[in-house]
């Protein structure tokens, strides 16, 4: 009996995808285009920097899969693995975030036995419990992609093959030994979709206009060069070799005039000896390129809901408008955090726990990675909410609520006694009497 009768309908051939209708955004050529956009455009760079900095300051924690002590021990183990790798968690996260620029990122999972300190940093560990942890999660760069590997006759992805420098040999990393991040899963495309995709058109025209603007400024400063040939020189005669040599020389002059420290030319033909002239041009500008470039910058930022970065550059916009825009942007960035956690929860953590199943037998469920909030809570709003719900009897203060408030406010953790409950009481008389006012306590001076 067949399990599936239909197919997803992916446009792929020999492990390469052709879903993108623009050739310049397809495959490794698209990777180079997105790299140029991210590294050579100030607006795109500012957007990606804002996203990366917001995500990198978010706390990633591991929650137990159940209430038992074994569940808690398993969560603590996974959390320790995140911070016991050869590369720091922040460095690993920075590599993972490349899936925003390119639409996907692929990371090989490397394991190690936690047997204490070793000379080789890939196998060294802060723990000596003998469990199997993550050694590192190195990226397999997008520009090294050779093809995607699929189970023959199906749409089941089995791995990624790459041709990395310096030897450019074909290496295949199975999907079962990797973490595969992608922004979207339309038609189950392993290459996802770059968040810069809809900004490409605006970026393309903006770049061309900037190049034309630079040429126009240079020509306005240097002037429009015109070189007159002698009337007896047939420069248009293709059969006159000397005339063509003179023509080539003249073209080199007019096309090579630039506004720099060596600008100038010496020509024969002064009627009364040496003659010096200044070549000037029209400095007026017919088109306001600033307005056009600003328009494209705003469209680029709008494609990822980051147009708030433009508010400070214009004399418009209120604080309320900026606040609303940043909240919408934060919600959008929150979905990328969900992607990261989902990949670890579905691919990374289950495989890690299976390798250590004997040490954590009987767990309720696998531990799960969760992320904190991008924006800090408004403590005044939170305080007003807690006050109203407490007064209405909806919420009653308990240890969990106190821990949450302390965490959101950045306050120290609760002080607990041996019994586990907080003891904030101080022995003091309930009422100060006249006798108490006149008493001299130990340590007081007359």
C-alpha positions in Angstrom: 0.0 0.0 0.0 1.4 3.4 -1.0 1.8 5.9 1.8 1.8 9.0 -0.6 0.3 9.3 -4.1 1.2 12.9 -4.8 4.4 15.0 -4.8 5.1 18.5 -3.3 6.0 19.8 -6.7 9.5 21.1 -6.1 11.4 22.7 -9.0 14.7 20.9 -8.5 17.1 19.0 -10.7 20.2 17.1 -9.7 19.9 18.5 -6.1 19.6 22.1 -7.2 16.5 24.3 -6.8 15.0 26.5 -9.4 12.1 27.9 -7.5 13.5 31.5 -7.7 12.5 33.1 -11.0 15.4 35.6 -10.9 18.6 33.9 -12.0 20.7 36.3 -10.0 19.0 35.2 -6.8 19.3 31.5 -7.5 21.7 29.0 -5.9 25.2 30.1 -5.1 24.8 33.2 -7.3 22.0 34.3 -5.0 24.2 33.7 -2.0 26.7 36.1 -3.5 24.0 38.7 -4.2 22.6 38.5 -0.6 26.2 38.7 0.7 26.8 41.9 -1.2 23.5 43.3 0.0 24.3 42.6 3.7 27.9 43.7 3.6 27.9 46.7 1.2 24.6 48.5 1.9 24.3 50.7 4.9 20.5 50.4 5.3 20.5 46.6 5.0 23.5 46.4 7.3 21.7 48.5 9.9 18.6 46.3 9.8 20.6 43.0 10.1 22.6 44.5 12.9 19.5 45.5 14.8 18.0 42.0 14.4 21.2 40.2 15.4 21.8 42.4 18.5 18.2 42.0 19.6 18.3 38.2 19.3 21.8 37.9 20.8 20.7 39.6 24.0 17.7 37.3 24.5 18.0 34.6 27.1 17.7 31.0 25.9 16.8 28.6 28.7 16.1 24.8 28.8 12.8 23.8 30.5 12.3 20.3 31.9 9.8 18.0 30.1 8.1 17.1 33.3 8.0 17.6 37.1 10.2 14.8 38.2 13.8 15.2 39.5 15.0 13.2 36.5 13.3 15.7 34.1 15.0 18.6 35.9 18.4 16.9 35.8 18.0 16.3 32.0 17.2 20.0 31.5 20.2 21.0 33.5 22.4 18.6 31.4 21.2 20.1 28.1 21.7 23.6 29.4 25.3 22.7 30.4 26.0 21.4 26.9 25.1 24.7 25.4 27.9 26.4 27.4 30.4 23.6 27.2 31.3 23.7 23.5 34.6 24.6 21.9 32.8 27.7 20.4 30.8 29.9 22.7 27.0 29.9 22.5 27.1 33.5 21.3 29.5 32.7 18.5 27.3 29.7 17.5 24.2 31.9 17.6 25.9 34.4 15.4 26.5 31.7 12.8 22.9 30.4 13.1 21.5 33.9 12.4 23.0 33.7 8.9 19.8 31.9 7.9 18.1 35.3 8.0 20.4 36.7 5.2 20.4 33.6 3.1 17.2 31.9 4.0 18.8 28.9 5.5 21.8 27.7 7.5 23.2 24.1 8.0 25.2 23.1 11.0 26.9 19.8 11.6 26.5 18.4 15.1 29.8 17.3 16.6 29.7 15.2 19.8 32.2 14.5 22.6 32.5 12.4 25.7 32.6 14.7 28.7 35.7 13.4 30.4 37.1 16.6 31.8 39.9 18.8 30.5 41.8 17.7 27.4 44.5 19.4 25.3 42.3 19.3 22.3 39.6 22.0 22.8 37.2 20.1 20.6 37.1 17.3 23.2 37.8 19.2 26.4 34.9 19.6 28.9 34.2 21.4 32.1 32.5 18.2 33.3 33.8 14.7 33.9 30.4 12.9 34.2 31.2 10.6 31.2 28.0 11.8 29.3 28.0 12.6 25.7 27.6 16.3 24.9 28.0 18.8 22.1 31.6 19.5 21.0 30.5 22.2 18.6 27.9 23.1 16.0 29.9 24.5 13.1 28.2 26.0 10.1 28.5 24.6 6.6 28.7 27.8 4.7 26.0 28.6 2.2 28.4 29.5 -0.6 29.9 25.9 -0.3 26.6 24.3 -1.3 27.0 21.7 -4.1 23.6 20.0 -4.0 20.8 18.8 -1.7 20.6 15.1 -1.3 17.2 13.4 -1.5 15.9 9.9 -1.2 15.5 8.7 -4.8 12.0 9.2 -6.2 10.8 11.1 -3.2 10.8 14.6 -1.6 12.5 13.3 1.5 15.7 15.4 2.2 18.6 13.2 3.5 21.5 15.7 3.6 23.6 18.4 2.1 26.7 18.0 -0.1 29.2 20.8 -0.2 32.4 21.6 -2.1 34.4 23.7 0.5 37.8 25.3 -0.1 40.7 24.8 -0.1 40.5 21.4 -1.8 36.9 21.7 -3.1 36.2 18.0 -2.5 32.5 16.9 -2.3 31.5 16.2 1.3 28.0 15.1 2.4 26.6 15.9 5.8 23.5 13.7 6.6 20.4 15.4 7.9 20.5 13.2 11.0 23.8 14.7 12.0 22.9 18.3 11.4 20.7 21.3 12.5 18.9 22.8 9.5 17.5 26.3 10.0 15.3 28.1 7.5 13.0 31.1 7.5 10.1 29.4 5.7 9.1 25.9 4.6 7.1 26.7 1.4 7.0 23.6 -0.7 9.5 22.2 1.8 12.3 24.1 0.1 15.5 23.5 2.1 16.8 26.9 1.0 14.0 28.8 2.7 13.6 32.4 1.7 15.9 35.3 2.6 14.4 38.1 4.5 16.1 40.4 2.0 14.3 38.9 -1.0 11.6 41.5 -1.3 14.1 44.3 -0.8 16.2 43.2 -3.7 14.4 45.3 -6.4 14.7 48.5 -4.3 18.3 47.7 -3.5 19.1 47.1 -7.1 17.7 50.4 -8.3 19.2 52.3 -5.4 22.7 50.9 -6.1 22.4 51.8 -9.8 21.3 55.3 -8.9 24.1 55.8 -6.4 26.6 54.8 -9.1 25.1 57.2 -11.6 25.0 59.9 -8.9 28.7 59.4 -8.3 29.5 59.6 -12.0 27.3 62.7 -12.3 29.0 64.5 -9.4 32.4 63.8 -10.9 31.3 65.0 -14.3 29.7 68.1 -12.8 33.0 68.9 -11.0 35.3 68.1 -13.9 32.9 69.3 -16.6 31.8 67.6 -19.8 35.1 67.1 -21.7 35.0 67.9 -25.4 38.2 67.5 -27.6 38.2 68.9 -31.1 40.2 67.2 -33.8 42.0 69.1 -36.5 39.8 69.7 -39.5 42.3 67.9 -41.8 42.3 64.7 -39.7 39.7 62.2 -40.9 39.0 60.6 -37.5 35.9 58.7 -38.8 37.9 57.0 -41.6 38.3 53.5 -40.5 41.0 52.8 -43.1 43.2 55.7 -42.0 45.5 54.1 -39.5 47.0 57.4 -38.2 43.6 58.9 -37.9 42.4 55.9 -35.8 45.4 56.1 -33.6 44.7 59.7 -33.0 41.0 58.8 -32.3 42.0 56.2 -29.7 44.3 58.8 -28.1 41.6 61.4 -28.0 39.1 58.9 -26.5 41.5 58.0 -23.7 41.8 61.6 -22.8 38.1 62.5 -22.7 37.1 59.3 -20.8 40.0 59.5 -18.4 39.4 63.0 -17.1 38.8 62.7 -13.4 38.7 65.2 -10.5 41.8 64.3 -8.5 45.2 65.6 -7.6 46.7 64.7 -11.0 43.9 66.2 -13.1 45.2 68.1 -16.1 46.3 67.7 -19.7 49.1 69.2 -21.9 48.2 69.8 -25.6 50.1 71.4 -28.4 48.6 74.2 -30.5 49.1 77.4 -28.5 49.0 80.3 -31.0 51.2 82.7 -29.0 53.2 80.2 -27.0 51.9 78.5 -23.9 48.2 78.8 -23.1 46.5 77.9 -19.8 42.7 77.4 -19.5 40.4 76.1 -16.8 37.8 73.5 -17.9 34.6 74.0 -15.9 31.2 72.3 -16.0 27.6 72.9 -15.1 27.1 72.1 -11.4 23.3 72.3 -11.5 21.5 69.0 -10.9 18.3 68.3 -12.7 17.2 65.3 -10.6 17.0 65.1 -6.8 18.7 61.8 -6.3 18.6 62.2 -2.5 14.9 61.9 -2.4 15.0 58.9 -4.7 17.6 57.1 -2.6 15.7 57.9 0.6 12.6 56.4 -0.9 14.3 53.2 -1.8 16.0 53.0 1.7 12.5 53.3 3.3 11.2 50.6 1.1 14.1 48.3 2.0 13.5 48.9 5.7 9.7 48.4 5.3 10.1 44.9 3.8 11.2 43.6 7.2 9.1 46.0 9.3 12.2 47.9 10.3 11.3 51.3 8.9 11.6 52.8 12.4 15.4 53.1 11.7 14.4 55.9 9.3 12.5 58.0 11.8 15.5 59.7 13.3 16.7 60.8 9.8 13.6 62.7 9.0 11.8 65.6 10.7 8.6 63.6 11.1 7.4 60.9 13.4 6.4 60.9 17.1 7.6 58.8 20.0 4.3 56.9 20.0 4.8 56.1 16.3 8.3 54.9 16.9 7.1 52.8 19.9 4.4 51.1 17.9 6.8 50.4 15.0 9.4 48.8 17.3 6.8 46.6 18.9 5.7 45.3 15.6 9.3 44.7 14.6 10.0 42.9 17.9 7.0 40.6 17.2 8.4 39.8 13.8 11.9 39.1 15.3 10.2 36.8 17.8 9.3 34.4 15.1 12.9 34.0 14.2 13.6 33.1 17.8 10.8 30.5 17.6 12.5 29.0 14.5 15.8 28.6 16.5 14.1 26.9 19.4 11.9 24.7 17.2 15.0 23.3 15.4 16.8 22.5 18.7 13.6 21.0 20.1 12.9 18.8 17.1 16.5 18.0 15.8 19.2 18.8 18.4 17.9 17.9 21.8 16.1 14.6 21.0 19.2 13.2 19.4 21.4 14.3 22.3 19.0 12.7 24.8 18.9 9.5 22.9 22.7 9.2 23.1 22.3 9.6 26.9 19.1 7.6 27.4 20.6 5.3 30.1 21.6 8.3 32.2 18.1 9.8 32.1 15.8 6.8 31.9 12.2 7.5 32.8 12.0 11.1 31.8 8.5 12.4 31.1 9.5 14.1 27.9 12.6 15.7 26.3 13.7 19.0 27.7 12.7 22.0 25.6 14.6 25.2 24.6 12.6 28.4 25.2 13.5 32.0 24.6 12.9 35.1 26.7 11.3 38.4 25.6 13.0 40.7 23.2 11.7 43.9 24.8 11.8 44.5 28.6 8.5 44.6 30.4 7.1 48.1 31.3 7.4 47.7 35.1 4.8 50.4 35.7 2.2 48.6 33.6 3.2 45.2 35.1 2.8 46.6 38.6 -0.6 48.1 37.9 -1.7 44.8 36.4 -0.6 42.8 39.4 -2.2 45.3 41.8 -5.6 45.2 40.1 -5.7 41.4 39.7 -4.6 40.9 43.3 -7.3 43.4 44.5 -9.9 41.5 42.5 -8.8 38.2 43.9 -7.8 36.8 40.5 -4.1 36.4 41.4 -2.6 35.8 44.8 1.1 36.5 45.4 3.2 33.3 45.6 6.8 32.3 45.0 6.4 31.8 41.3 5.0 35.3 40.8 7.7 36.8 43.0 10.4 35.0 41.0 8.8 36.3 37.8 8.7 39.9 39.0 12.2 39.8 40.3 13.4 38.4 37.0 11.7 41.0 34.9 12.9 43.8 37.1 16.5 42.6 37.2 16.4 42.1 41.0 18.3 39.4 42.9 16.8 36.0 43.5 14.8 35.3 46.7 16.7 34.5 49.9 15.5 31.0 51.0 15.8 29.3 54.3 16.7 25.6 54.8 13.0 24.8 54.5 13.0 26.4 51.1 10.7 29.3 51.8 11.7 33.0 51.9 12.2 34.4 55.4 12.1 38.1 55.2 10.8 38.7 58.8 12.8 40.9 61.2 12.3 40.7 65.0 11.1 44.0 66.2 8.7 45.3 68.9 5.2 45.9 67.6 5.0 49.2 69.5 7.7 51.6 70.8 7.0 52.7 74.3 8.4 55.6 76.2 10.6 53.2 78.1 12.0 51.9 74.8 12.8 55.5 73.8 14.9 56.0 76.9 16.7 52.6 76.9 20.3 52.4 75.9 20.9 49.5 73.5 24.2 47.7 73.2 26.6 49.6 71.0 24.8 53.0 71.6 26.8 55.9 73.1 25.6 58.5 75.5 
